[in-house]
Amino acid sequence: MASRWIRWFRELSLSDVGLVGGKNASLGELYRELTPVGVRVPNGFAVTAEAYRHFLRVHQLEEVIQRELAGLDTRHLEELAERGRRIREAILSRPLPPELAGEIVEAYRSLCQEAGAEIEVAVRSSATAEDLPTASFAGQQESYLNIRGERGVLEAVQRCMASLFTDRAISYRVDRGFEHMAVALSVGVQRMVRSDLACAGVLFTLDTESGFTDVVLIHSAWGLGESVVKGRVDPDEYMVFKPTLRAGFRPILKRSIGAKQERLIYRRGGGTKAVPTPPEERERLTLQDEEVLTLARWGCLIEEHYSRRQGHWVGMDLEWAKDGRSGELFIVQARPETVHTRRPHLQREVYHLEQKGRLLLQGRSVGEKIGAGTVRVIRDVHELSQFQPGEVLVADMTDPDWEPTMKMAAAIVTNRGGRTCHAAIVSREIGVPCVVGTGTATQQLRTGQEVTVSCAEGEVGKVYDGRLAFRKEMLDLQTLPQPKTRVLVNIGDPDQALALSFLPVQGVGLARIEFIISSAIQVHPLALTRFDQLPPGSERDRIDQLSRHYDPDKPRYFVEKLAEGVGRIAAAFYPREVIVRLSDFKSNEYAHLLGGHHFEPQEENPMLGFRGASRYYDPRYRDGFLLECQAMRQVRDEMGLKNVHLMIPFCRTPEEGRKVIEVMAQAGLVRGAEGLKVYVMGEIPTNVLRAAEFAEVFDGFSIGSNDLTQLTLGLDRDSELVAHLFDERDPAVQWLIAELIRQAHQRGRPVGICGQAPSDYPEMVRFLVASGIDSISLNPDAVLKTLPVILAAEQEQESIAKDAQAAG
């Protein structure tokens, strides 16, 4: 007999939002359309929205609800709480109609028969206005996990119905213009995945901060996924590049171990409980590479399917779980991502901090904005009524009950949580800067203190003492003109690459790897290749600790971390060219890396010593250079990022260049193979004087104006005593630049510049354009201000050419 109030997932699709709400309609779509192509989705059923309405009608609850909500001002938090409480009590005090309860019990029995035993289920609310592309309704209603038995299921269903009138849900509907009685509630009952015995988390098919659409972002922690969704833990983070994943490569761009402070497990008798995560599990990644890639592939399949259904691109917000008994992965929820999916990516709101301040603490940045205000530390939900609009909300973490208060905040700072926790998701949606996972915010900050919260400085969010001056500008990237000269960007920090990819540039003219080595790796490469030779002590212990996950192959730590950093930069600009300059530390800088002083010489003038190309083939460093080569091979061959090309710094002679090319070839980086180009820095006068010979060895030149200036003028650019003489605009320097361009062009080689000069001096830009430079690579903050200078210089040259033609 057909059921009146029950629909199985196999019977549902996205067109059934009015019948079973957004969450259940999406689960039905997943189960029906994606399981045939290999995506695992646990089975279940939905109690329809009409069942909820039937329950209200039977007990005449519509009148109660409308009376309680009449004239409500959601800004009065105590009144909101009292009216919501009375509505929920009214719903919970009435029994489910027998005919409805009977259908729910029968459906639960069928689900148990399918499994061969009485099973645990997740009972989740699904509002009929939920998971729309313009409003997520994330966490507004309740979910109940590890529910077992017929009575437990019936009670959980009724509690879900009552949760349509939590304080946060009432406030959310009012703020977004939804009529209370126009929104009904369906309840989903889904077989649970035993992730309490393994791990679970969330997956986004885009970068949640920048809105970059070509990556999959995965967060994971031990135990049930609610700990990640609600921001109770700092999760592991993985990033995968979609275009080359689809082409069959393995482009994992990031593997980051989170603290995973606790794990959510089953409570005996039903429900869940949080327990501390053992130290050995906190220090271990929760997913293997193949599992990361499987989830990413599923994310791509789901995104493609939902985008076809919608008729336009739709980013997806998924929840996943791994069963600890079978080892299988499952997708347990899917909804459209609601912030970047509706944001016009050709318009960028850019914030600039205009003052320096004392750094108080830092964590993960959310939102790319800046906010300032007076701190209000909230340690308990009962303190929310004290919060004043415009204050900075500081808490251990937030949950959906806090949403009415969060929207009034100038900024939000939490101890715990990752970039996809509740605080992060809501902050993005309401447009409030948020720093999560600081660890100690509630201890270090005090109520009444003035602070500035900056999320505009990359992945690290910072909290500064006092109110600092900042400004914002709105950029329409679509209207920016493009000059004939190629405009590129210089990048050192991979965490900024995705956001910088929206700049109107044609690629990366200089990707520096020194920042990755010093911050992400921290260890001298030879201290890893020769770890057994290191003397006992705290330094060796620190190196051992950093590379512990790679034992016994410690050099792989260097290779993988360098590949991940370069890979993120390359993916951000794919398929545009990314020129990676291989390491150019001086010996004193290498010595500052962990273990470095054991392998580096003492030099009186490191600037002119053992640096650049000279190190790469020398037995004293060759093994370290080979690790760099392995990392570049991993980026190009394993990740599929063939847009990466390489550049050799400080190459003194063409003969030295040939030696480096030979070492690279031995490491599998063959110039010309699969399109690999190898450039050389033009930063030594000999690079100009022997340009014809260098052009036979390399595919092009990139001018390093800083070194070229100091070596032409014979001064140490680090010396304050002669700093006043350092000027890239010196006629001798400019002659060398123009001569290099002339000679390289005679031999069909391009010349760019990646030094500081064009970022600082408009007249230098005019000179470079007049000299016929092929590309100008600028610092990120100089791109937008330099574009009109390049265009004006090009117009000036066109005018000169016309005048010359007319005169001739």
N, C-alpha and C positions, 0 to 999 in steps of 0.2 A: 504493500500500500504506500502511495506517495506521501511523503512527509510534508506537513504544512509549514513548519518552522525550522526545518533543518536542511542545509545544503552542504553536500560533501565538496571538498576542494576540486575534485575532478569535474564537478558540475558548474564551476564558477570561472569567470574571466574578469578582465578589467572593466568591462561594461556593466558589472554588477555592483558598483559602488553604492548605489541607492538601496540595494537589497541587503548587502552584508558589510558595507563600509570599506574604506580604502585598504586597510591592512588585509582583511580576508579576501577581498577581490583580487588583490595582488598575489596572495598565497595561492589562490585558485589558478590564476594565470601561470604562475611559476610551475605548479604541480602538473597542470594539463599540457603546457606548451614546452617547458624546458626539460622535464624529466626524460622525454623521448630522445633528447640530444645529449644526455649524460649528466645533467645537473641533478644532484640528489636533493630532494625536498621531502621532509617527513609528512606523512599523510595526516588528515584531520578533517574536521567539519566546522561549519559556521552555524550559530544560532542567529537567525535573521533579525534585521532591524524591525520587521513587522512583529516578531515575537516580543520585543521590547515595548512596542506601542500597545500590543495586546495586553501586556502586563499592566501598563499604566492605565488603560481604559477599564480593565476589570476592577481595579482598586480606586478609580477616579483620582489618579495622582496628577493629571495634567493641571487641574485647578490649584492643587497645592503648590506645584512648581511655579506656575505663573504668578500666584499671589506672593510667594517668597521673593521672586526676582523683580517684581514691579518696583521701579524707581531706584534700583540698586546703583550705587556709585562704587565701582571697583577700586577706586583710590582709597576708600575707607576700609582698610584691611580687616579691622576687627568686625565690622558689620558684614563684610564679605564672608569671613570665616563662620560667623554665627548662622547666616542664612544658608550657606552651603551645608553646614552640619545638620540643620533641620530637614533639608530636602533628602539628604542621604539616609537619615534615620527613618524618614517616612517610607523610603523605598525598601530598606532592609527589614522593616517591621511587618511587611506584608509577604505572605507566602507566594511562591510561583504558582500559577494556575496548574491544576493537576494534569491537564492535557498537554501543556507545554513541558512540564517536568518529565512526563512519560516519554516524550519524543527525545529529550536530551539523554535520558538514561538509556533508551534503546540504541541511540547512535554511539554512546560511549561503549556499550557492550559489543557492538559490531567492531569498533576499533580494537577492543581487547581480543576479540576472536581472531582478528587478522594477525595479531602478535602472538597468539597462543597462550596468553596469560593476562591477568589484570595489570594494566600498565600505568606509568606516570604520564601525566599530560601537562602541557602549559595551557593556561586559560587566559586569553588576552582580549582586551577591549579593542573594538574596531568601529570608530565613529564614521557616520556616513559622509562627513566633510573632511575625512582624514586623508593624509598622504596625497594632497593635491599638489600640482607643480608650484602653486603660489603660497601654500601654507602646510607645514609638516604635521602640526598637532603633536609633535614628538613628546612622548611622555605625559600627555595631558590626562590620559585615563590609566587605570591600573592593569597590571599583569600579575598572574599568580603561577608560580612554578612548583613542580613536584607535587601536583595534585593527584591523589589516587583514591579510587572508590567512587561509587555513585553519589553518595551524600556529599563528599568533598567537591565533586564536580558541580553539583547543583548550587552549593553555597558559593563557590568561586564565581559562577555565572552571575548570580545575583549581586555579588560584591562589585563585579565589573559594571553592571548596569548602574549601580549607585555612583560609581566613580565618574560618570558623565558630569557629575556636579561637585567635583573637587574644586577647591578655591581657584586653583590654577586653570582648570578647564573653563570655568565660568569666566574668568578674567580674559583668557585667550580668545574666547568667542566674542566677547564685547569689544576687545581691541581690534579685531579683524572683521567686525561687522556681520557676524553670523547670528541669526535669530536662534534663541535657545531651543525652541520647540521645533525648529526646522531641522535640527541635528538629532539624529537617532543613533542608537547604539546596537551594534551586532557584537557577538562574542565568538571568538575563535577557540576551538579545542583541538590541540595539535599534539601528536605523539612527541614525547621529549627525547632529545638526544642526550646520552649520558656524558655530556662534556664536563660534568663534575669530576669525572675520572680522567679528563684530558684537558682540553683548552677550548676557548671560544673567543669571539670578538666581533668586530665590525669591519666592513669593507666599503670604500668609496671608489667609484670609477672616475675620480678626478682628484686633484690636489685641493684639499679643503681650504687652504689659506689663499693661494694665488688664483684658484679657479682654472689652473692649467688642466686641460681635458685629456691629455695623452698618457696619464699614469693611473695605475690602480694603487690605492693606499690601503694597507691592511693593518689593523691593530689587534693584538692578541694577548690574552692572559690565561693563566691556569684557572680551571673551574668554569662555572657557568658564565655566560656572556654578560649578564646584568652588571657585573662588577666593572666591565669596560664601558658599557652604555651609560651607566650612571656616574662614571668618573671616580669610582672608589679606588682605582689603582692607576699607576703609571704603566701603560702596556708596552709590550714589544711593538716595534713599528717596522713595516716592510714597504718598499715601493717598487713597482714593476712598470716597465715601459710598454705601452700597449702596441704601438705600430710594429716593433720588431718581435714582440711576443707572438703576434698573429702570423708573422713570417717564419716562425719556427725556432727563434732564438730563445735564450734564457736570460732576459735582461732584468735581473734583480738589481735595482739601483741603490737599495738601502736595506741594511739589516741593523736594527738598533735594539739593544736589550733594555727593557724597562724594569723598574723596581718591583712591579707585581706584588705589592705589599701583602695582599691577602687573596684567598681564593674562596669562591662561593660554592658550597657543596650542599648536597641533600641533607635535610634534617630528618632524623628518624621520626616517623609518624606523619610526615608531610611538611611542605615548605622548605625553606633554605636557611643556611647559616653561613656566616663568614668566619674563616679560620686563618691564622697567620700562614703565609707561604714559607716553607722551609728554605733556609739560606741557599742550599744547593740548587733549588728550583728557581729562586729569584735570579740567580746568575746564569741561567741557561735559557737559550732561545726556545720558544714554545713550538715552533714549526720548522720542519725540514724544508730545504729549497724546493723539492718537488711538490710539497703541499702548498707552498706559497704560489708556485706557478699554476697549480691546479685551481686554486681559488681565484687567481687573476684571470685565468682563461674563462672560468665560469662568470666572473664579473663582466668580461667583454661580451660573452654570449647574451647575458641578461640585458646589458645596456643596449646592445644591437636590437634585441627583440622589442624592448620597450620603446626604443626610438622609432622603430618601424611602426609600431602601434600608434604612436603619437603624431607621426608625420614630421618630426624634427628631432634633433639631438636631445636626449634626456640623460643627465647624469644620475647615477643610482647610489642609494644608501642601503647597504645590505647588512644583515646579521647572519653569522655563520657559526657552526659548532662542529667539534670533532668528537665522535663517540669513542670513549676510552676502552670499550670492550671490543668493538669491531675494527677500530682504527679508521673508520670511514668519515669523510667530511660531508657536511650538509649545509644547505642554505635554509635558514629558518624564517627570514623575513626579507622583504624587498619593498622599497619605497623610492619615489623620485627625490633626488637632492633638491632642496628648495632655495638655496641662496644663489649659487653661481649659475644654475640652470636658467634663471630669469634675468641675470645681470648682463647688460650689453658689454661684451669684452673689449670693444673698441673704445670704450670710455673708461678711464682709470682715475680714481680718486687717490691722490698721492699726498701723504703727510710728511712734513719735514720738521724735525726737532731743531730749533734755532739756538738753543742754549745747551751748555754742558752742565751736568749736575752730578752730585755724589750718588753712586750706584748703591742701592740698598739691598736688592736681591734680584734674582732673575729666574726664568722658567721657560716654558714653551709659549711662543706668541700666537695669538689668535686674532685675525682680523685686519692687520696692516694699518691700524689707526693709532692715534694718540689721544689720551684723555687725562685730565688733571682734576683733582678735587681733594676733599677732606676724607680721610679714612674712617670707615665704620666697620669695626671687626664684629662679625656676627658668629657666635659660637653655637647658637641654638635657634630653631625655627621660631621660638616665642619672642626672640629679640628683633624679628623683622619689622615689627610695628614701629621701632625706633628709627628706622632708616629714613633719611631725608633725600628728596630728589637732588641729583647732582653729586652725591657722595660716591666715594670709591668703595665698593663692596669687597670686603676681605673675609674669606671663610676657609674652613678646611676643604670643603667641596660644596657644590650646590646639588639640589635635586628639583624635580618638576614643581614642588610646592613653592619654590622661591621665585618662579617666573614673574609674578606680578611686581616683585621688588626689583628684579634684575633689570627690567626695562627702564627703571628710573635712574640707574647708575651711570656715572661718568666713565667708569671702568670697573673691571672685576679681576680679583686676584685670588687664586686658590692654592692650598698646599698640595692637593692631589689632582690627578687627572691627566689625560693625554689630549691630543688635538681632536679627538672624536668623542670626548666625554660630554655629559649633559651641559656643563657650563660652556664648553666650546661651541656646541651646536646652537644653543640658544643665543649666545653672544653674537655669532655670525648673523643669525636671522634678524636680530634686533639692532645690529650695527654698533655694538659696544666693544671697545678693545678689551681683551681679556688675556691674562697671563696665568697659565695653569701649571701645576706640578712644581711650584717653587720649593716645596718641602717645609718651609718655616715661616710663611707669610703671617700666620696668626700669632707667632711668637715675636717676630721682628717688627711688625707694624703695630701701631697703637691708635685707638680711636681718637680723632681730633687732629692727627698728624696730616700735613699737606704733602701730597705726592703727585708725581707725574708718571703715568703708565704708558710706555712706548712699545707698540707692536710693529713699528715701522722700520726696524733695523735688522730685518732678516728673521730667521727661525727662532732666535733667542729673544724672548720678551723681557723687558727691563723695567724695574720700578726705581725711580729716582727720588731723591729727597727734594721737597719743595715743588712749587708750581713753576714749570719751565715754559718759556715761550715756544710755540710751535705754530705752523701754518699749514693749510691744505690747499691743493689746487686740483681742478678737474681738467683732465686732458682728453681731447678727442683725437685718438691716434689715427683715425681714418682721414682726417683733414690735413695731417702733416705731409708736406711735400717731400718727394724723394729726389735727392741730387743724383747726378751721373756718377760721381765718385762713390765707391762702395763705402758705406758707413758700418763699422763693426763696433763691438764693445769688448772691453777688458773685464775679466772676471777672475776672482780668486776664491771666493767662498761659494761652494756648491749649494748651500742652503738658500742663497739669494737667486739662484739661476732661474727657477721656474717663474718667479715674479718678473725678473728682468727680461724674460723671453718675449714679453709683450711690447718691449721697446721697438721702435721702427728702425731696426738694424737688419743687416743681411747675414749676420753670423757673429762669431767670436774671433777677434783678431789675436787675442792673447788670453789663454786660459793658464793661469799660474798654478803650479801644483805645490808650491812651497807652503801655502796656507793649509792644504790638506795634510801634508806631511807633519807640520808643526802642531796642528790642533787635533786632527782626527787620529793620526798615527802616533806621533810624539817620540817615536823610537828611531834611532839611526839604523839604516837598513843592514849595515854590517853587524850590528849588535844582535840581529836576528839570524843572519846567515852563520854567524860564529858565536852563537849564544853560549855554547859549552866552554868557550874560552874566557868568558867574563868572570872576573873574580867575585866571590861571595860578597853580599852586602845589600843594602837597601835599594840601590839602583838596579841591580840584577833582579831583586824581588819585584820591583815595580814593573820592569820589562816583562817578567814572567806573568805577572798579574794581568797586564794589558793584553798579552797574546795567549792567555790560557786556553781559550776556546779553539786554538789552532794546533795544539800539541798533537803529534810531535813535530809537525811541519810549521814551525814558527815563522819562516819567511812568508808563508801564505797570508799571514796577518797583514803584512805590508802590502802585498799584491792586491788582496781583496778590498782593503779599505781605500787604497789609491784608485782602484778601478771603480768602486762605488762613487767616489767623489767626482772623478772625471766623467763617469757615466751620467751622473745627474746633469752636469753642465751640457754634455753632448745631447742628451735626450731633450733638454729644455729647448734647444735651438734646431733640433732635427727637422728636416734634412739639410738645414743650412750648415755651411762649413764652420767647424770649430778647430782652431789651431792651438794645440796643446804644447806649451813650451816645457821641455824636460827640465829637470831640476837645475837651479842656478843659485843654490846656496854657496856662500863662501866657506872656507874651512872653519872660520871661527863660528859661523852660524850652524854648520853641521855639528860642531863640537858641543853646542848647547842642547842638541837632541839627547834623549836618554841613551847612555852608552857611547855617545859620540866622541868624547874626549879620549877614548881608548884607541880610536882609529884615525884621528885627524892630526895633521902636522901643526906645529906652532909657526905661524908666519908673521913677519913684521908688517906686510902689506897684503892682506888676504884679497883685497879688491883686484890686485894684479897677479894673484898667485894661482893656486890649485882650484880652479873653478871651471864650470861649463864643460865644453867638449873635452878638455884636457883630462878630466876625471874619468870619462866614460870608457876609454880603452885602456887606462892605466891599471895594472894589476892591483894597485892599492885601493881602487874603488870599483873596478869592473863588475864584481859580484853584486854590488848595490845597484849599479845601472841596469844590470840584467833583470832585477826585480821591477824596475820601472818599465822595462820593455815587456815583461810578462803581464803587467797590469794593462798596458796599452793594447796588447794582443787580446786580453780578456774583454776589453771594451769593444774592440772592433769585431772579433771573431765569435765570442760567446754571447755578447749583448747585441751584436749586429749593428753597432753604431759606426758605420763606415764613413760617416761625415767627419770623423776625427782624423786630423792630420797632425803631423809632428813638427816641432821646431827645435833646432839646436842652438843654444846660447853660447856666446863667447868662444867662437870658433876662430882660432888665430890664423890658420893657414888652410888652403884647399887640401893639402895632404892630410891634415888632422881630420878634416871633414870626411875624407874617404875612409879613414880608420873607423870613425864612428858609424858610418853607413854599413861597413862590414860587420861590426859587432851587432848592430841592429838586425842585419840579415841573418846572422847566426842565431839570433833569438826569435826568428820568425817574422820580423818586421822588414819585409823586402820592399824597398822603394819601387813604386809603380805597380806592385801586386795588389789586385783588387782596388785599384785607384788610390793607393796610399801615396800622399805627397809628403816630402820632407823639405822644410824651409830652413833658412839660416837667419839668425839675427844679424842685422847690419849695424854693429855697434862699436867696431874697432876700425880705425882708419885703413888697416890692411884689407878689410872687407870691401872697401871702395877701390883701393889701389889695385887690387887683384880681382876685381868684380867679374871679369870675363872668365877667370878660372873657377871662381866659386859658382858661377852660373852653370858650369858643366857638372858640378857635383850635386847641386840642390835645385829644387823646383821654383824657388823664389826667395825674396828677401823681406824682412820686416825690420824697420829701423828702430833701434833702441836709442832714443835721443839722449837719455841721461848718461849712459856710458860713453856714447859717441862724443858728447860734449866734454866730459871730464878727460877723455884720452886725447882729444884734439887740443884742448887748452892746457893740458898737463897739470890738472889739479885734482885733488881728492874731494869728491862731492860731499863726503861726510865731515870735512874739516870746516869748522866755523871761521877759521882764520882767512880762508880764501873763498868763502861762500859768496861774497859780493861779486866775484868774477865769473861765477857760474851762470851762463846764459845761453840757452839753445839757439837764440837768434843771432849769435855771433856770426859774422860773415864767413869765417873759415868753416864753421859747422854747416852753415847753409850751402856752402860750395860743395862740401862732401856729399850732402844729401842729394843735391841736384845732380851731381856727377854719378852717384850710384843709380839714380833713376834713369839717367841717360844711357849708361852702359848696360844695365839690366834689360832695358827695353830693346836695345840693339840686338840682344840675344834671346828675345822673346820671353823674358822672365818678368813676372809682376813684382811690384814693390809696394809694400804698405808701411805704415808707421804705427807702432803700438806704445811709443813712449809718452811721457807726460806732456810734452810741449803743446800739441794741439788742444789738449783739454784746458790749458791755462791761457794761451795767447791767441786771440783772433788773427793777429797779423801773421802768426806761424801757419795758420790754416790757409790764408791767402797765398802765402809763399808756396806751400805744398801743392795746392791746386794749380798754381801757375807753372810749377815744375813738372806737372803731369803725374802726380802720385796716383796709384791705382786704388788704394783704400786707406782710410783713416780709422783707426781703432781707438775709441774714446773710453774714459772712465764713465760708469753708468750715470753719474750725476751731471755729466757734461754733454750727454747726447742731445738732449732737447734744445739746449741753449746754443749748441754748435751747428745744428742743422741749418738754420738760416744763414750763418756765416759761410758755410760751404756753398750754399746756393748763390749767395751774393758774389762769392769769389768766382764761381763758374760763369755767372752772367758777365762779370767783369772781363774774364778771359774771352768770352764769345764776342763781346763788344770790341776788344782789342783786335781780335782776329778779323772782324768785319772791317774795321778801320784800315788794317793792313792790306786787306784784299782790295778795298776801294782805292787806296793810295797806289797799289801796284798796278 
